[in-house]
Amino acid sequence: MRKPVLLFVALSLLVAGLWGMHEVQRPAPPQFAPSLSNPATATGGDRGEPQAPRARDALPAFLPSEAHATIALIQRGGPYPHRQDGSVFGNREQRLPQRPRGYYREYTVDTPGLQHRGARRIVTGGDPPEAWYYTDDHYDSFRSFEVPAPRSAP
């Protein structure tokens, strides 16, 4: 009777140790999109020329800088760093206007220092998105905002 218990404890410790090593060795997430926080540094087309910032490119101040990269990914259609990004947001709490299922999609806004997705999300409505919402408390509250149209290639 004692051997199965010891075996279980030993296996549990081994798994916990391997899991901890996996967390420590995890590389930094890849950078999938340029930041929109400084449009003057964005490059124009294949020539690599800086584009001048335009007034309509401004995003609201309440958005964290990491949201700018998420918005750029959404406008590009991915690829997304989290497998859940782009999945249907069910609006079960009904904090957003009622729309047919599939209208809303959710995307992760990374939180520096966290090893998981965190609570910050952008939820879009429509395809292509016509409604934009930000939550930093995992869907308890939302703030609506507008996003400038993506720049077209010259």
Backbone torsions as a table, in degrees:
resi	resn	phi	psi	omega
1	MET	NA	-33.8	-177.2
2	ARG	-72.4	-34.4	-176.6
3	LYS	-64.7	-44.0	178.4
4	PRO	-62.0	-36.1	179.4
5	VAL	-66.7	-46.0	178.7
6	LEU	-62.6	-40.4	178.3
7	LEU	-62.4	-42.8	179.1
8	PHE	-62.8	-45.2	179.5
9	VAL	-62.3	-44.2	180.0
10	ALA	-62.5	-44.0	178.6
11	LEU	-64.6	-39.0	178.8
12	SER	-62.9	-43.4	178.7
13	LEU	-65.0	-39.2	178.7
14	LEU	-63.0	-47.4	179.7
15	VAL	-62.8	-43.8	179.4
16	ALA	-62.2	-40.4	178.8
17	GLY	-65.4	-42.9	178.2
18	LEU	-66.0	-38.6	179.0
19	TRP	-63.5	-43.8	178.4
20	GLY	-62.6	-38.7	177.9
21	MET	-65.3	-38.1	178.7
22	HIS	-61.9	-42.7	-179.6
23	GLU	-64.7	-39.7	-178.3
24	VAL	-69.7	-36.4	-175.0
25	GLN	-87.3	0.7	-178.1
26	ARG	-64.6	126.0	178.7
27	PRO	-72.8	161.6	177.0
28	ALA	-62.5	144.7	179.8
29	PRO	-62.0	144.7	-179.5
30	PRO	-68.4	152.4	176.7
31	GLN	-90.3	110.4	-174.2
32	PHE	-91.7	-22.3	-173.9
33	ALA	-147.3	152.2	175.7
34	PRO	-70.8	154.7	177.0
35	SER	-76.0	143.7	176.0
36	LEU	-95.3	3.1	-174.7
37	SER	-68.0	-26.5	178.1
38	ASN	-129.4	85.4	-176.0
39	PRO	-60.4	-20.7	-179.4
40	ALA	-67.1	-21.6	-179.8
41	THR	-92.5	-5.0	177.4
42	ALA	-69.3	146.9	-178.6
43	THR	-97.1	151.5	-176.8
44	GLY	-102.3	111.8	174.4
45	GLY	58.6	-149.9	-178.0
46	ASP	-82.5	-12.6	-175.8
47	ARG	-80.3	-17.0	179.9
48	GLY	71.9	19.9	-179.5
49	GLU	-81.4	141.2	176.7
50	PRO	-65.4	142.7	175.3
51	GLN	-100.5	139.3	178.3
52	ALA	-71.3	140.6	177.7
53	PRO	-67.2	147.7	177.7
54	ARG	-119.4	147.6	-176.0
55	ALA	-58.5	-36.7	-176.6
56	ARG	-73.9	-7.0	179.9
57	ASP	-80.9	-7.5	-175.8
58	ALA	-69.0	135.6	173.8
59	LEU	-103.3	157.4	-177.2
60	PRO	-61.8	148.3	-177.4
61	ALA	-66.2	-23.1	-178.6
62	PHE	-72.9	-13.7	178.4
63	LEU	-78.1	131.5	175.2
64	PRO	-69.4	158.6	-177.6
65	SER	-59.3	-31.5	179.2
66	GLU	-65.3	-23.6	178.2
67	ALA	-67.6	-28.7	-178.7
68	HIS	-63.4	-41.2	177.9
69	ALA	-66.6	-38.8	178.5
70	THR	-63.1	-42.4	178.8
71	ILE	-62.3	-42.8	178.4
72	ALA	-61.3	-40.5	177.4
73	LEU	-63.0	-43.5	-180.0
74	ILE	-61.4	-44.8	-179.2
75	GLN	-64.5	-32.2	178.9
76	ARG	-82.6	-18.0	-177.4
77	GLY	85.9	22.3	177.2
78	GLY	99.9	-171.0	5.0
79	PRO	-75.8	152.7	-176.4
80	TYR	-103.6	145.3	-177.4
81	PRO	-76.1	-17.0	-178.9
82	HIS	-118.1	135.6	-175.4
83	ARG	-63.0	-24.6	-179.3
84	GLN	-79.4	-17.1	-177.4
85	ASP	-62.4	134.1	-178.5
86	GLY	90.7	-2.6	179.9
87	SER	-77.7	162.2	-178.4
88	VAL	-67.4	131.4	172.8
89	PHE	-95.5	121.1	-172.0
90	GLY	-78.0	-16.5	-179.2
91	ASN	52.9	38.1	-177.3
92	ARG	-61.4	-33.2	179.9
93	GLU	-79.3	-7.2	178.2
94	GLN	56.5	42.6	176.9
95	ARG	-89.7	-11.7	174.8
96	LEU	-110.0	161.6	178.7
97	PRO	-56.8	144.1	-179.9
98	GLN	-65.4	128.6	177.0
99	ARG	-143.0	163.1	178.2
100	PRO	-62.0	151.6	178.6
101	ARG	-57.4	136.7	-179.0
102	GLY	98.4	-11.9	179.8
103	TYR	-68.8	-41.4	-177.0
104	TYR	-94.4	139.8	175.3
105	ARG	-127.5	148.0	-179.2
106	GLU	-116.5	149.8	-178.1
107	TYR	-141.6	142.6	-178.7
108	THR	-79.0	136.3	168.4
109	VAL	-107.8	112.0	-175.8
110	ASP	-59.2	147.1	175.3
111	THR	-115.0	116.2	-179.3
112	PRO	-55.5	137.9	177.0
113	GLY	90.0	-12.5	178.7
114	LEU	-92.4	145.0	177.1
115	GLN	-97.8	9.0	178.0
116	HIS	-135.0	-178.4	-173.5
117	ARG	-66.8	-24.8	-178.6
118	GLY	74.7	-165.4	-173.4
119	ALA	-105.3	-7.7	-173.2
120	ARG	-86.3	131.4	-179.7
121	ARG	-142.7	155.3	164.8
122	ILE	-112.8	132.3	175.7
123	VAL	-116.4	128.3	178.9
124	THR	-111.3	158.1	176.5
125	GLY	-126.4	129.1	178.6
126	GLY	96.0	165.1	178.8
127	ASP	-140.8	101.9	4.2
128	PRO	-70.8	160.1	-175.7
129	PRO	-58.7	131.2	175.3
130	GLU	-116.3	-14.1	177.6
131	ALA	-129.4	138.7	-177.9
132	TRP	-130.7	134.2	178.8
133	TYR	-136.5	146.7	177.3
134	TYR	-123.4	137.5	172.9
135	THR	-131.8	137.0	175.1
136	ASP	-114.2	8.5	-179.2
137	ASP	-128.4	36.4	176.3
138	HIS	52.2	55.8	171.7
139	TYR	77.6	8.5	176.1
140	ASP	-72.7	-33.0	177.9
141	SER	-146.6	156.9	-179.1
142	PHE	-133.7	149.5	171.2
143	ARG	-122.9	127.7	178.3
144	SER	-80.9	147.1	175.7
145	PHE	-152.9	166.4	178.2
146	GLU	-110.8	147.7	179.7
147	VAL	-120.2	133.3	177.0
148	PRO	-62.7	150.6	177.6
149	ALA	-61.7	143.8	178.0
150	PRO	-62.5	146.7	179.4
151	ARG	-72.2	139.3	175.7
152	SER	-92.2	152.1	179.5
153	ALA	-67.8	140.9	-178.8
154	PRO	-69.2	NA	NA
